């Protein structure tokens, strides 16, 4: 006689479309499941599927009882897409200040977070600015409506973040996400880089009880809501974000200085409605991705906005989101002109006109002289060499103890000049 396997979980999506989602009632201090199969829903204390028994994580779990991760408490009918979008927008407008077009994207980003596992890639949403510009309130208001929000800060243990993301598979809500140089070796950067695309877990070295090499693969894919003081210097990481930076931050009189008591209850009710949205849409929303989206947009912009447009059911809203995508494409090109990659390319273009052989040291010297005030670190030949080989994918050659830019790369350079807006 075989014993049924038991698994503690906060949610499962099965191959036949059946779904288990955890519910947490903070008043009763109890967890349970909503189980949907063949469009029929049940509230259960324990679920069984394909010979396996599933139990909800206990309400005594520190992350659950301390509200570091939030869940629906029940499932409530949301009426319609238009009604749900209106309720979310009204909720946000009461507690935070968002520029109109960014507010449109924010509402649909919340919807996207509830169905993110239907897509291969998801963008990140970010607000950056100095202290006092409403970043933490931004995270609290929007994060409280996202799918299984995991509230953390840049000071959090990265090991704990790996485990939490892998276990809960929710939306990372990350405050103070500033780390030096956006170093690609920083563990937070690995979460942000790998979590953009499904199927790229973060691997960590481990051995099993038999002392056999058995690395752990932490799943970090999913929507991420981030607040930081400034953009990342890593261009690849920066390109994963849809961002808002207020030109002039002003708090209207109707925005409360402190979140009122009813905030949590209203957010709870909306999460309950959003759970119904997830159960209704998860199996079909991935089919709504338009592969021909904005052919004039570059691939990265299409990656960012295709999932958002897939959850946008209103045609006028689709038009507004697409307009935002076009505007963001212009912003991204503007951002690129301010990066170390752009500055290095600008110097190379000038040196091409007057030097037969271009030394890496000479590139670094001229870049440092012209753009040092725009970077937090000194521009060295080593850094320039790294940018050339890793970021720009240009070849270098060592000759007589000196590194040079390999000749006959004019085609690659022309494409880079176009990409970074260098004329």
HUZIRA-V837464 format. One record per residue. N is the residue number from 1. RES is the residue in three letters. SS is DSSP state (helix for helix, strand for strand, loop for the rest). PSI is psi in whole degrees, -180 to 180 (none if undefined). Layout:
N:RES:SS:PSI ; N:RES:SS:PSI
This chain:
1:UNK:loop:129 ; 2:UNK:loop:145 ; 3:UNK:loop:132 ; 4:UNK:loop:134 ; 5:UNK:strand:141 ; 6:UNK:strand:135 ; 7:UNK:strand:128 ; 8:UNK:strand:131 ; 9:UNK:strand:161 ; 10:UNK:loop:2 ; 11:UNK:strand:147 ; 12:UNK:strand:146 ; 13:UNK:strand:121 ; 14:UNK:loop:163 ; 15:UNK:loop:-29 ; 16:UNK:loop:4 ; 17:UNK:loop:-6 ; 18:UNK:loop:147 ; 19:UNK:strand:138 ; 20:UNK:strand:133 ; 21:UNK:strand:139 ; 22:UNK:strand:138 ; 23:UNK:strand:141 ; 24:UNK:strand:121 ; 25:UNK:strand:105 ; 26:UNK:loop:-22 ; 27:UNK:loop:-47 ; 28:UNK:loop:-17 ; 29:UNK:loop:46 ; 30:UNK:strand:150 ; 31:UNK:strand:153 ; 32:UNK:strand:-176 ; 33:UNK:strand:152 ; 34:UNK:strand:129 ; 35:UNK:strand:123 ; 36:UNK:strand:128 ; 37:UNK:strand:130 ; 38:UNK:loop:40 ; 39:UNK:loop:6 ; 40:UNK:strand:138 ; 41:UNK:strand:143 ; 42:UNK:strand:148 ; 43:UNK:strand:122 ; 44:UNK:strand:150 ; 45:UNK:loop:-22 ; 46:UNK:strand:142 ; 47:UNK:strand:147 ; 48:UNK:strand:134 ; 49:UNK:strand:128 ; 50:UNK:loop:45 ; 51:UNK:loop:4 ; 52:UNK:strand:142 ; 53:UNK:strand:131 ; 54:UNK:strand:131 ; 55:UNK:strand:142 ; 56:UNK:strand:150 ; 57:UNK:loop:144 ; 58:UNK:loop:148 ; 59:UNK:loop:-15 ; 60:UNK:loop:-4 ; 61:UNK:loop:132 ; 62:UNK:helix:-39 ; 63:UNK:helix:-34 ; 64:UNK:helix:-52 ; 65:UNK:helix:-26 ; 66:UNK:loop:8 ; 67:UNK:loop:29 ; 68:UNK:loop:-24 ; 69:UNK:strand:132 ; 70:UNK:loop:147 ; 71:UNK:loop:163 ; 72:UNK:loop:156 ; 73:UNK:loop:-16 ; 74:UNK:loop:-176 ; 75:UNK:loop:127 ; 76:UNK:loop:137 ; 77:UNK:loop:134 ; 78:UNK:loop:1 ; 79:UNK:loop:-78 ; 80:UNK:loop:167 ; 81:UNK:helix:-49 ; 82:UNK:helix:-41 ; 83:UNK:helix:-41 ; 84:UNK:helix:-45 ; 85:UNK:helix:-42 ; 86:UNK:helix:-44 ; 87:UNK:helix:-41 ; 88:UNK:helix:-46 ; 89:UNK:helix:-42 ; 90:UNK:helix:-39 ; 91:UNK:helix:-49 ; 92:UNK:helix:-42 ; 93:UNK:helix:-23 ; 94:UNK:helix:-25 ; 95:UNK:helix:-19 ; 96:UNK:loop:165 ; 97:UNK:loop:121 ; 98:UNK:loop:136 ; 99:UNK:loop:145 ; 100:UNK:helix:-53 ; 101:UNK:helix:-34 ; 102:UNK:helix:-33 ; 103:UNK:helix:-40 ; 104:UNK:helix:-46 ; 105:UNK:helix:-36 ; 106:UNK:helix:-45 ; 107:UNK:helix:-45 ; 108:UNK:helix:-24 ; 109:UNK:helix:-38 ; 110:UNK:helix:-46 ; 111:UNK:helix:-44 ; 112:UNK:helix:-39 ; 113:UNK:helix:-29 ; 114:UNK:helix:-13 ; 115:UNK:loop:22 ; 116:UNK:helix:-31 ; 117:UNK:helix:2 ; 118:UNK:helix:-7 ; 119:UNK:loop:156 ; 120:UNK:loop:-26 ; 121:UNK:strand:146 ; 122:UNK:loop:144 ; 123:UNK:loop:172 ; 124:UNK:strand:152 ; 125:UNK:strand:134 ; 126:UNK:strand:148 ; 127:UNK:strand:129 ; 128:UNK:strand:156 ; 129:UNK:loop:173 ; 130:UNK:loop:174 ; 131:UNK:loop:149 ; 132:UNK:loop:10 ; 133:UNK:loop:12 ; 134:UNK:loop:23 ; 135:UNK:helix:-47 ; 136:UNK:helix:-40 ; 137:UNK:helix:-40 ; 138:UNK:helix:-48 ; 139:UNK:helix:-42 ; 140:UNK:helix:-48 ; 141:UNK:helix:-49 ; 142:UNK:helix:-44 ; 143:UNK:helix:-37 ; 144:UNK:loop:-17 ; 145:UNK:loop:-11 ; 146:UNK:loop:168 ; 147:UNK:loop:120 ; 148:UNK:loop:61 ; 149:UNK:strand:133 ; 150:UNK:strand:106 ; 151:UNK:strand:124 ; 152:UNK:strand:174 ; 153:UNK:strand:169 ; 154:UNK:loop:-17 ; 155:UNK:loop:-4 ; 156:UNK:loop:151 ; 157:UNK:loop:126 ; 158:UNK:helix:-31 ; 159:UNK:helix:-43 ; 160:UNK:helix:-38 ; 161:UNK:helix:-43 ; 162:UNK:helix:-50 ; 163:UNK:helix:-43 ; 164:UNK:helix:-45 ; 165:UNK:helix:-42 ; 166:UNK:helix:-37 ; 167:UNK:helix:-47 ; 168:UNK:helix:-24 ; 169:UNK:loop:46 ; 170:UNK:loop:-157 ; 171:UNK:strand:120 ; 172:UNK:strand:124 ; 173:UNK:strand:103 ; 174:UNK:strand:116 ; 175:UNK:strand:157 ; 176:UNK:loop:49 ; 177:UNK:loop:54 ; 178:UNK:loop:124 ; 179:UNK:loop:149 ; 180:UNK:helix:125 ; 181:UNK:helix:6 ; 182:UNK:helix:41 ; 183:UNK:loop:125 ; 184:UNK:loop:-12 ; 185:UNK:loop:-10 ; 186:UNK:loop:136 ; 187:UNK:helix:-36 ; 188:UNK:helix:-38 ; 189:UNK:helix:-34 ; 190:UNK:helix:-39 ; 191:UNK:helix:-44 ; 192:UNK:helix:-36 ; 193:UNK:helix:-44 ; 194:UNK:helix:-27 ; 195:UNK:loop:-3 ; 196:UNK:loop:-32 ; 197:UNK:strand:136 ; 198:UNK:loop:142 ; 199:UNK:loop:12 ; 200:UNK:loop:75 ; 201:UNK:loop:163 ; 202:UNK:strand:124 ; 203:UNK:strand:138 ; 204:UNK:strand:134 ; 205:UNK:loop:135 ; 206:UNK:loop:158 ; 207:UNK:strand:144 ; 208:UNK:loop:-176 ; 209:UNK:loop:-24 ; 210:UNK:loop:8 ; 211:UNK:loop:27 ; 212:UNK:loop:143 ; 213:UNK:strand:120 ; 214:UNK:loop:74 ; 215:UNK:loop:150 ; 216:UNK:strand:133 ; 217:UNK:strand:109 ; 218:UNK:strand:122 ; 219:UNK:loop:120 ; 220:UNK:loop:10 ; 221:UNK:loop:144 ; 222:UNK:loop:171 ; 223:UNK:loop:149 ; 224:UNK:strand:133 ; 225:UNK:strand:122 ; 226:UNK:strand:143 ; 227:UNK:strand:134 ; 228:UNK:strand:163 ; 229:UNK:loop:-27 ; 230:UNK:loop:165 ; 231:UNK:loop:159 ; 232:UNK:loop:149 ; 233:UNK:loop:-16 ; 234:UNK:loop:111 ; 235:UNK:helix:-38 ; 236:UNK:helix:-43 ; 237:UNK:helix:-43 ; 238:UNK:helix:-34 ; 239:UNK:loop:-6 ; 240:UNK:loop:-6 ; 241:UNK:strand:141 ; 242:UNK:strand:120 ; 243:UNK:strand:155 ; 244:UNK:strand:130 ; 245:UNK:loop:112 ; 246:UNK:loop:132 ; 247:UNK:loop:-39 ; 248:UNK:loop:107 ; 249:UNK:loop:121 ; 250:UNK:loop:132 ; 251:UNK:loop:115 ; 252:UNK:loop:159 ; 253:UNK:loop:-28 ; 254:UNK:loop:-12 ; 255:UNK:loop:120 ; 256:UNK:loop:144 ; 257:UNK:loop:-35 ; 258:UNK:loop:147 ; 259:UNK:loop:128 ; 260:UNK:loop:169 ; 261:UNK:loop:-35 ; 262:UNK:helix:-11 ; 263:UNK:helix:-51 ; 264:UNK:helix:-40 ; 265:UNK:helix:-44 ; 266:UNK:helix:-39 ; 267:UNK:helix:-40 ; 268:UNK:helix:-45 ; 269:UNK:helix:-42 ; 270:UNK:helix:-38 ; 271:UNK:helix:-38 ; 272:UNK:helix:-38 ; 273:UNK:helix:-38 ; 274:UNK:helix:-29 ; 275:UNK:helix:-42 ; 276:UNK:helix:-39 ; 277:UNK:helix:-45 ; 278:UNK:helix:-48 ; 279:UNK:helix:-32 ; 280:UNK:helix:-39 ; 281:UNK:helix:-19 ; 282:UNK:loop:-40 ; 283:UNK:loop:-17 ; 284:UNK:loop:-21 ; 285:UNK:helix:-30 ; 286:UNK:helix:-23 ; 287:UNK:helix:-10 ; 288:UNK:helix:-2 ; 289:UNK:loop:129 ; 290:UNK:loop:106 ; 291:UNK:loop:-16 ; 292:UNK:loop:10 ; 293:UNK:loop:124 ; 294:UNK:loop:69 ; 295:UNK:loop:-20 ; 296:UNK:loop:-14 ; 297:UNK:loop:145 ; 298:UNK:loop:160 ; 299:UNK:helix:-42 ; 300:UNK:helix:-40 ; 301:UNK:helix:-39 ; 302:UNK:helix:-39 ; 303:UNK:helix:-42 ; 304:UNK:helix:-43 ; 305:UNK:helix:-16 ; 306:UNK:helix:-46 ; 307:UNK:helix:-38 ; 308:UNK:helix:-42 ; 309:UNK:helix:-29 ; 310:UNK:helix:-30 ; 311:UNK:loop:1 ; 312:UNK:loop:109 ; 313:UNK:loop:-15 ; 314:UNK:loop:129 ; 315:UNK:helix:-39 ; 316:UNK:helix:-36 ; 317:UNK:helix:-38 ; 318:UNK:helix:-43 ; 319:UNK:helix:-42 ; 320:UNK:helix:-40 ; 321:UNK:helix:-41 ; 322:UNK:helix:-39 ; 323:UNK:helix:-41 ; 324:UNK:helix:-37 ; 325:UNK:helix:-42 ; 326:UNK:helix:-40 ; 327:UNK:helix:-39 ; 328:UNK:helix:-32 ; 329:UNK:helix:-40 ; 330:UNK:helix:-42 ; 331:UNK:helix:-40 ; 332:UNK:helix:-41 ; 333:UNK:helix:-38 ; 334:UNK:helix:-41 ; 335:UNK:helix:-42 ; 336:UNK:helix:-32 ; 337:UNK:loop:-13 ; 338:UNK:loop:3 ; 339:UNK:loop:165 ; 340:UNK:helix:-35 ; 341:UNK:helix:-45 ; 342:UNK:helix:-42 ; 343:UNK:helix:-40 ; 344:UNK:helix:-44 ; 345:UNK:helix:-38 ; 346:UNK:helix:-42 ; 347:UNK:helix:-42 ; 348:UNK:helix:-43 ; 349:UNK:helix:-39 ; 350:UNK:helix:-42 ; 351:UNK:helix:-30 ; 352:UNK:helix:-32 ; 353:UNK:loop:-16 ; 354:UNK:loop:-5 ; 355:UNK:loop:136 ; 356:UNK:loop:-41 ; 357:UNK:loop:132 ; 358:UNK:loop:112 ; 359:UNK:strand:143 ; 360:UNK:helix:-38 ; 361:UNK:helix:-38 ; 362:UNK:helix:-40 ; 363:UNK:helix:-46 ; 364:UNK:helix:-43 ; 365:UNK:helix:-47 ; 366:UNK:helix:-37 ; 367:UNK:helix:-42 ; 368:UNK:helix:-42 ; 369:UNK:helix:-35 ; 370:UNK:helix:-34 ; 371:UNK:helix:13 ; 372:UNK:helix:-35 ; 373:UNK:helix:-15 ; 374:UNK:helix:2 ; 375:UNK:loop:148 ; 376:UNK:loop:-20 ; 377:UNK:loop:160 ; 378:UNK:loop:137 ; 379:UNK:loop:106 ; 380:UNK:loop:166 ; 381:UNK:helix:-34 ; 382:UNK:helix:-44 ; 383:UNK:helix:-43 ; 384:UNK:helix:-41 ; 385:UNK:helix:-40 ; 386:UNK:helix:-44 ; 387:UNK:helix:-43 ; 388:UNK:helix:-47 ; 389:UNK:helix:-40 ; 390:UNK:helix:-44 ; 391:UNK:helix:-45 ; 392:UNK:loop:-10 ; 393:UNK:loop:40 ; 394:UNK:loop:149 ; 395:UNK:loop:143 ; 396:UNK:strand:160 ; 397:UNK:strand:136 ; 398:UNK:strand:126 ; 399:UNK:strand:121 ; 400:UNK:loop:33 ; 401:UNK:loop:4 ; 402:UNK:strand:137 ; 403:UNK:strand:133 ; 404:UNK:strand:158 ; 405:UNK:strand:127 ; 406:UNK:loop:138 ; 407:UNK:loop:176 ; 408:UNK:loop:39 ; 409:UNK:loop:28 ; 410:UNK:helix:-37 ; 411:UNK:helix:-46 ; 412:UNK:helix:-40 ; 413:UNK:helix:-40 ; 414:UNK:helix:-41 ; 415:UNK:helix:-39 ; 416:UNK:helix:-40 ; 417:UNK:helix:-42 ; 418:UNK:helix:-44 ; 419:UNK:helix:-38 ; 420:UNK:loop:7 ; 421:UNK:loop:34 ; 422:UNK:loop:122 ; 423:UNK:loop:none
